[in-house]
């Protein structure tokens, strides 16, 4: 005897492309993306980054054209990361506090040329320290929390005065969001929003980024376990987000991306606040390499991954694929 078939057949909604499109619960758009840009000294320079195929460092004079390209594709914001010359990297990271440094010049150049695009800046000391850590070291070599927060506050004020729209403390020091908010209020600086890297894990997926900003060799085999989160922990991420929101964060970040989709979902469900995710350099490099080897369809897999971030609850995605994905979404 033939068993009766179910009355509800879910496949009916999948049989035609037009219906799949109509019933899609989440859609990617270029306005979802923040495009990270690496910056170098010099004039009319492009420096390809070997461990990030298709990604380069750009001299400041080349930035307006790159940002205009992003704007024309509908990308609303760029994130800036400097490769500070080695001779300017010191134990006390004093170049981070220089209002005429590479990142401040880049902010001003972009805002003068393409003012409608948001500029997000990384607030951390690792591009400026001779030891590659995100903070200042005490006599024992430990990253000292409170002196680092004081330096980060001065760094963020430099970015704000240069015209940054969003400052993003990525250092994971305790109390740094509250210190930044208090400093902005005291200085009557209203423009920058604070996007806190609230749940930043001590991940092994950051290698190519450290190559890009020139800090990999400075670490000399060291790690950042004393301040970045343990990948084994989930509840702790909610505490970190809660504390940053209490201290005045406007938005929060989960980093890395794909291995931490559960954290993105928990953060969004728990707090319902603007939530970003960073598809980090190692994630990009893996997809890029597999695509170049012909093992994966790069376009299909990248768009699937970016959609997964949206499905998990992300409002914004920092991705090195931003420009390419925005072009794909137009076709």
Secondary structure by P-SEA (a helix, b strand, c coil): ccccccccccccccccaaaaaaacccccccccbbbbbbbbcccbbbbbbcccccbbbbcccaaaaaaaaaaaacccbbbbbbbccccccccccccccccccaaaaaaaaaaaccccbbbbbbbccccccccccccccccccccccaaaaaaaaaaaaaaaaacccbbbbcccccaaaaaaaaaaaaaccccbbbbccccccccccaaaaaaaacccccccccccccccccccccaaaaaaaaaaaaacccbbbbccccccaaaaaaaaaccccbbbbbccaaaaaaaaaaaaacccaaaaaaaaaaaaaaaaccccccccaaaaaaaaaac
